[in-house]
Amino acid sequence: MEFLLTGGMVFNGLSFSKSDILIRNFNVFKIGPHIYSPFSKVLSFKNKYIIPGFVDVHVHLREPGFSYKETIKSGTSAAASAGYTAVCAMPNLNPPPDCIDNLKQQTDIIEKDSVITVFPYASITKGQKGDGELVDFAALKDKVIAFSDDGRGVQSIELMEKAMKKAAEYDCIIAAHCEDNSLINGGYIHDGRYAREHGHKGISSESEYIQVERDLNLAKKTGCRYHVCHVSTSRSVSLIRKAKAEGVRVSAETAPHYLLLCDEDLQEDGRFKMNPPLRSREDRDALVEGIIDGTIDIIATDHAPHSNEEKSKGLSGSLMGVVGLETAFPVLYTKLVKIGIISIEKLIELMCLNPRKIFRIGGGLNTGQSADIAILDLDREYTIKPERFISRGRSTPFEEMQVSGKNIMTLHRGEIVWQE
């Protein structure tokens, strides 16, 4: 079916203007004022904002292996409801995608059940153990979006250098969870004032930035494309900023909870526990400055669903990870855009344009490309209620937050996959 989207404010790559969009043969055929197409289904979006579909380069869909937490069907349905048209699925699975046969178990489910495009990661190391033996980069490189051992850092500098050399040889991305295990010491929240005052074991900021620094030096040496996952510390931001100025091929992401919350917001509740943890106010402010000046390229969610039982044991006993797909845009729009910290155009750059550019993902809102589109009602006000989530995960630090901005329709490859 052909669609003619009329009356909306359409993002043109730099700003918004009132335009029509003609979708034909699943692609964006034409964008402009007063398009006439007598055989198209007309959809009117007066006072709504039409943007390229969001892309999340860091999600955990939990299947195969942990479908009680999330499935590819439930996770991609949640993503579609929030305006995402592509997600990149992390390899924390059973079996981990460390070889073609294991990867096929995941891609078979994706082909059958996914609502939007899912790009799988492969692990860096066999068994996703963070040490030992590298995966076969040559065999996997054309079947995955990138390589990551997310959930643990690659501890050996020699092994990471070998991985980066392979990535440089094949022009692949290494997406690193930066965490030095020798500096964790049983910690599970940030090693700051809250931990000290409430008797919790803290995770030092050094455990992150020391590996960021190590990897940036290796990326400079090897010339590989290097992506830093879920940046949480001010020192990491400074190191990435310096590396970019030196020409290192580095990109970086952070998540909404690191931009909007800090350890002063902690409560004795598992919905505030994630890895890396919520850091200090100074770290949070540095991250915001990092998205403003371009040091941090992408906002990803690190959507990490767990069962209610697994998240019901407070800060000390709950598993690490919170959900984020269904809250990311509204909390960022409400807490960053509406109060003037960044523009809506900047937020689209961070959530739509940069992920596509850095990870070489097509589609969006360009003539001749697959029509991957989200339509937003920026005036919609509501309260975040986890029990209304499509995701099987319910644990979010943004529960009960009053927000503005809601996705009302998602088109994926020219077809409607979500509408209110």
C-alpha positions in Angstrom: 0.0 0.0 0.0 1.1 3.5 -0.8 0.9 6.1 2.0 0.7 9.9 1.8 1.6 11.5 5.1 0.2 15.0 5.2 0.2 18.1 7.5 3.1 17.1 9.7 6.3 18.9 10.6 8.9 16.9 8.8 12.6 16.7 9.8 14.8 17.5 6.8 18.1 16.5 8.3 18.7 19.9 9.9 15.3 21.4 11.0 11.6 20.9 10.7 9.3 22.2 8.0 5.7 21.5 7.1 5.8 18.9 4.3 4.0 15.9 2.8 5.7 12.5 2.4 4.8 10.0 -0.3 5.8 6.4 0.5 5.8 4.1 -2.5 7.1 0.5 -2.8 8.1 0.7 0.8 10.5 3.6 0.2 10.4 7.3 0.7 9.4 8.4 -2.8 8.9 12.1 -2.4 9.0 14.8 0.3 7.6 18.3 -0.3 4.6 20.6 0.0 1.1 19.7 -1.4 2.0 16.3 -2.9 -0.9 14.9 -5.0 -1.2 11.1 -5.1 -4.8 9.9 -5.9 -4.1 6.2 -5.2 -2.4 6.6 -1.9 -3.9 6.1 1.6 -3.8 9.6 3.1 -2.8 9.9 6.8 -3.1 13.4 8.3 -0.6 14.4 11.0 -1.4 18.1 11.7 0.8 19.4 14.6 2.7 16.2 14.8 6.5 15.8 14.2 7.7 13.2 11.6 11.3 12.0 12.1 13.6 9.1 11.0 12.9 6.1 13.2 15.0 5.9 16.3 18.0 3.5 16.3 19.2 1.9 19.6 22.7 0.5 19.2 22.6 -1.2 22.7 19.7 -3.4 23.7 19.4 -6.8 25.4 16.6 -8.9 23.8 17.5 -11.9 26.0 16.7 -14.6 23.3 17.9 -17.3 23.0 18.5 -18.4 26.5 16.6 -16.0 28.8 13.1 -15.6 27.3 11.5 -15.3 30.7 13.2 -11.8 30.9 12.3 -10.7 27.3 11.8 -12.2 23.9 12.7 -10.8 20.5 8.9 -10.4 19.9 8.2 -8.5 23.1 11.4 -6.4 22.9 11.0 -5.3 19.3 7.3 -4.7 19.8 8.2 -2.4 22.7 10.8 -0.7 20.6 8.3 -0.2 17.7 5.8 1.4 20.1 8.5 3.9 21.1 9.4 4.9 17.6 12.5 2.6 17.1 12.8 1.0 13.7 16.2 -0.7 14.3 18.0 -2.0 17.3 21.3 -3.7 17.8 21.1 -6.8 20.1 23.9 -7.5 22.5 25.4 -11.0 22.7 24.6 -11.8 26.4 22.8 -14.9 25.3 22.8 -18.7 25.8 24.4 -19.7 23.6 26.4 -16.5 22.9 26.8 -15.7 19.3 30.4 -16.6 19.1 30.2 -18.8 16.0 28.0 -19.1 12.9 25.9 -22.0 14.4 25.2 -20.1 17.6 24.4 -16.9 15.8 22.0 -18.7 13.6 19.9 -19.7 16.6 19.4 -16.0 17.3 18.9 -14.9 13.7 16.3 -17.6 13.1 14.2 -16.2 15.9 14.8 -12.6 14.6 13.6 -13.6 11.1 10.5 -15.2 12.6 9.5 -12.8 15.4 11.0 -9.4 15.0 8.7 -6.4 14.4 11.6 -4.1 13.3 15.1 -4.6 12.1 17.4 -6.3 14.6 21.2 -6.2 14.0 22.9 -8.8 16.2 26.3 -8.3 17.7 28.9 -11.1 17.9 31.0 -11.6 21.0 34.7 -10.6 20.9 35.8 -13.7 22.8 34.6 -17.3 22.6 32.0 -18.0 25.3 31.9 -14.2 25.8 34.3 -14.8 28.7 36.4 -11.7 28.2 39.5 -13.7 28.0 40.9 -16.8 26.3 40.3 -17.0 22.6 38.9 -14.6 20.0 36.0 -15.5 17.8 36.4 -16.0 14.1 36.1 -12.4 12.9 36.3 -13.4 9.2 33.4 -15.8 9.5 31.1 -13.5 11.5 31.9 -10.0 10.2 29.3 -9.9 7.4 26.5 -11.3 9.6 26.7 -8.9 12.6 26.7 -5.2 13.2 29.8 -5.2 15.4 31.7 -7.2 18.0 31.2 -6.8 21.8 31.7 -8.7 25.1 29.1 -6.4 26.7 28.5 -7.2 30.3 32.3 -7.6 30.9 35.4 -5.9 29.9 38.1 -7.7 27.9 40.7 -7.9 30.7 43.8 -8.7 28.7 45.5 -5.9 26.9 47.1 -8.3 24.5 43.8 -10.0 23.6 42.1 -6.6 23.1 44.9 -5.5 20.8 44.5 -8.7 18.8 40.8 -8.1 18.5 41.3 -4.5 17.4 43.8 -5.6 14.7 41.2 -8.0 13.4 38.5 -5.3 13.5 40.8 -2.9 11.6 41.6 -5.6 9.0 37.9 -6.1 8.3 36.7 -2.5 9.0 34.5 -3.7 11.9 33.5 -2.0 15.1 34.7 -3.1 18.5 32.1 -1.9 21.0 33.6 -2.1 24.4 32.1 -2.5 27.9 35.0 -0.9 29.8 35.4 -2.4 33.2 38.6 -3.5 35.0 37.6 -6.4 37.2 40.5 -5.9 39.5 39.0 -2.6 40.7 35.4 -3.8 41.3 36.0 -5.3 44.8 32.4 -6.5 45.2 30.9 -3.2 44.4 27.4 -2.7 43.0 26.7 1.0 43.1 28.9 4.0 42.6 31.6 4.5 45.1 30.3 7.8 46.3 28.5 9.5 49.2 25.3 7.4 49.0 27.3 4.2 49.2 29.3 5.4 52.2 26.3 6.7 54.1 24.1 3.6 53.5 26.7 0.9 54.0 26.9 -0.3 50.3 29.9 -1.5 48.4 31.0 1.0 45.8 32.3 0.6 42.2 35.0 3.2 41.5 35.0 5.4 38.5 38.5 4.3 37.8 37.2 0.8 37.0 35.7 2.3 33.8 38.0 5.0 32.7 41.2 3.0 33.1 40.0 0.6 30.4 38.7 3.5 28.3 42.2 5.0 28.4 43.8 1.6 27.6 41.5 1.0 24.7 41.9 4.5 23.2 45.6 4.0 23.1 45.1 0.6 21.4 42.6 2.1 18.9 45.1 4.8 18.1 47.8 2.2 17.5 45.7 -0.2 15.4 43.4 2.3 13.6 40.3 0.3 14.3 36.8 1.7 14.7 36.2 1.7 18.4 32.9 2.4 20.2 32.7 3.0 23.9 29.5 1.6 25.5 27.4 3.3 28.2 29.9 6.0 29.2 29.3 7.0 32.8 32.2 9.0 34.2 33.6 12.5 33.6 37.1 11.2 33.2 35.9 8.9 30.4 34.4 11.9 28.6 37.6 13.8 28.8 39.7 10.9 27.5 37.3 10.4 24.5 37.3 14.2 23.8 41.1 14.2 23.7 41.3 11.0 21.5 38.9 12.5 19.0 41.0 15.6 18.8 44.0 13.4 18.0 42.1 11.6 15.2 41.4 8.3 16.9 38.4 6.6 15.2 36.3 6.5 18.4 32.6 7.0 19.0 30.8 6.8 22.3 27.3 6.4 23.7 25.7 7.1 27.0 22.2 6.3 28.3 19.3 8.4 29.5 19.7 7.4 33.1 23.3 8.7 33.2 22.2 12.0 31.7 19.3 12.7 34.0 20.1 11.0 37.3 23.0 10.6 39.7 23.8 8.8 42.9 21.9 11.5 44.8 18.8 10.1 43.3 19.3 6.5 44.5 16.7 4.7 46.5 16.8 1.3 48.1 15.2 -0.3 45.1 16.5 -2.6 42.4 15.2 -0.2 39.7 18.1 2.1 40.4 20.7 -0.7 39.9 22.6 -1.0 36.6 26.1 -1.4 35.4 27.9 1.0 35.2 26.1 2.5 38.1 24.6 6.0 38.5 27.6 8.2 39.2 28.1 11.6 40.8 26.4 14.9 40.0 29.7 16.0 38.5 29.8 12.9 36.2 26.3 13.5 35.1 27.0 17.1 34.2 30.1 16.1 32.2 28.0 13.6 30.2 25.5 16.3 29.4 28.4 18.6 28.2 29.6 15.6 26.2 26.4 15.3 24.2 26.3 19.0 23.7 29.8 19.4 22.3 29.8 16.1 20.3 32.2 14.1 22.4 29.4 11.6 23.0 27.8 10.7 19.7 24.8 8.5 20.6 22.2 8.0 23.3 21.4 4.3 23.6 19.2 2.7 26.2 21.1 -0.3 27.4 17.6 -1.8 27.6 18.3 -4.8 30.0 15.1 -6.5 31.2 15.0 -8.9 34.2 12.1 -10.6 35.9 10.3 -8.9 38.7 11.8 -11.3 41.2 15.4 -10.6 40.0 14.8 -6.9 40.5 13.0 -7.1 43.9 16.0 -7.5 46.2 17.1 -3.9 46.7 20.4 -2.4 45.6 22.5 -5.1 47.1 20.7 -8.2 45.9 19.0 -7.3 42.6 20.5 -8.0 39.2 22.0 -5.1 37.3 20.0 -3.6 34.5 17.0 -1.5 33.8 14.6 -1.2 30.8 14.7 1.9 28.6 13.1 1.5 25.2 9.7 2.8 26.1 11.0 5.7 28.3 14.0 7.1 26.4 12.5 9.7 24.2 9.9 11.1 26.6 12.3 11.5 29.5 15.0 13.1 27.3 12.6 15.4 25.6 11.0 16.4 28.9 14.3 16.9 30.9 16.7 18.1 28.2 14.7 19.6 25.3 11.7 21.3 27.0 13.9 23.1 29.5 16.4 24.3 26.8 19.5 22.2 27.5 19.5 20.8 24.0 17.3 21.2 20.9 14.9 18.7 19.5 17.2 18.6 16.4 20.2 17.7 18.6 18.2 14.9 20.3 17.3 13.5 16.8 21.0 13.6 15.9 21.8 11.6 19.0 19.0 9.0 18.7 18.5 8.8 14.9 21.2 10.2 12.7 24.4 9.4 14.4 23.6 5.7 15.1 22.8 5.2 11.4 26.0 7.0 10.3 28.4 5.4 12.8 27.0 1.9 12.5 26.3 2.2 8.7 22.6 1.5 9.0 20.4 2.6 6.1 16.8 3.7 6.1 15.2 6.7 7.7 13.6 9.7 6.1 15.6 10.2 2.9 14.2 10.0 -0.6 15.0 6.6 -2.2 15.6 4.8 1.1 13.5 2.4 3.1 10.7 4.3 4.9 11.7 4.0 8.6 9.7 6.7 10.3 8.4 7.7 13.7 5.6 10.2 14.2 5.6 12.1 17.5 3.0 14.0 19.5 5.2 16.4 21.5 2.3 17.9 23.3 1.1 14.6 24.9 1.6 14.6 28.6 1.4 11.4 30.7 2.9 9.5 33.6 5.3 6.6 33.1 3.6 3.5 34.3 5.7 0.3 34.0 2.7 -1.9 34.1 1.7 -0.5 30.7 5.0 -1.5 29.1 5.0 -3.9 26.2 8.5 -5.1 27.3 8.5 -7.9 29.8 10.8 -5.9 31.9 9.3 -3.4 34.4 12.2 -2.0 36.2 12.9 1.6 35.5 14.2 4.5 37.6 11.8 6.8 35.7 8.7 5.1 37.2 5.9 7.7 37.9 7.8 10.5 36.1 5.6 13.1 34.4 6.7 13.4 30.8 5.8 15.0 27.5 6.2 13.5 24.0 4.8 10.2 22.7 5.3 8.2 19.6 1.9 7.6 17.9 2.9 5.7 14.8 5.9 3.8 13.5 6.6 2.8 9.9 9.2 0.2 9.3 10.3 -0.5 5.7 7.2 1.4 4.5 4.7 -0.5 6.6 2.8 0.5 9.7 4.2 -1.6 12.6 2.7 0.4 15.5 -0.1 2.9 15.9 -2.1 4.0 18.9 
